[in-house]
Amino acid sequence: MFTTKANKIFQDVIEKYHVINTVDQPFENAYPKSDLLEHLLYRKCWIDTVQWHYEDIIRDPQIDPVAALTLKRKIDASNQDRTDMVEYIDSYFLEKYKDVSIKPGATINTESPAWGIDRLSILALKVYHMNEEATRKDASDTHRAACQKKLDILLEQRVDLSTAIDTLLKDIETGDKYMKVYKQMKMYNDDELNPVLRSQK
């Protein structure tokens, strides 16, 4: 199944990041561009993993305001990269299924395959970090037990989400559903659409 591969790649990415465990470490994709889907999934999860840790850092109540502003800009750029990667992954599936005969009565899904995959990547990060808390030796038994309960729910959620994504891809492949992708029309980075940026021109 597709998500078996995706979940394994996401796990590999997160473990690779935590070897050095710093947002400034260099990125090297484990898959060549010739393995396009794997290449995109690996890159997507790396972006998510770095941004997860950006979000931790910026919540430090003692953070220097200038450093916080710099980090906010990095988070904005990361969000744009994340959206771009989702669109690249959807483009992969659009190309893969472009010759499928759509059955009469076929429907679209509430989200595209890649946006489901986006949630699956974030869920992998939640699982990793909740497992850290559930096994943290310097935490109380109460804390570890509470986190284990949350981890169990996250693992169940991952099974359900993985099943839903695999079912969606199968339905698209058989023509029971079809893809309709809307490019993200983000306004806050556009100096024609964001009134603050427009006023600076």
C-alpha positions, 0 to 999 in steps of 0.5 A: 500500500502507498501509505506503508511506503510513505509512513516508512519514509516519514519515520526515516526522515524524523529519525535522521533529523534527530541524529543532529537535532538542529534546525540549521543542519544541512538537508540531503535527500535520501532519494534521487529525483529519478525516484520522484515520489519518494524524493518528494515525500522525503523532502516534504517531511523534512520541511515539516520536521524543521518547521515543527522545531521552529515552532518550538523555538519561537514559543520560548518566552525568553526569545529575543524579539529580533531573533523571533522576527527572523524566525517568523520569516523562516516559518513563513518561508517554510509554510510556502515550501510546504504548500509547494511540496503538496502541490508537487505531490498532487501533480505527481498523482494527476500525471499518474492517473491522467488516463483513467476513465472516470466512471459516471457518478464519480465524485471528488474528495474533500481534499486531494491526496497530497493534502491527506499526505500532508496530514500524515506527515504531521501525524508522524511527527506527533507520534514521534514526539508523543512517544518521547514524552511517554518514555521520558525517564525524567518525567513522572509516572502520571505524565508518561501514562497520560502521554501513552494514552495520547500516543495510542490515539495518535497511532489509531489515527494514523491507521485510519488516515492511512486507510483513508488515503489508500482507499482514495488512491484506489478509488481514483485509480479505478475511476470511482473518484477523480482529482480536482486540484485548486492551487493555493491562492495565498495572499499574505506573501503577494505584494499585490494582494497583501495591503501592507506589502502593497503600501510599501511599493 
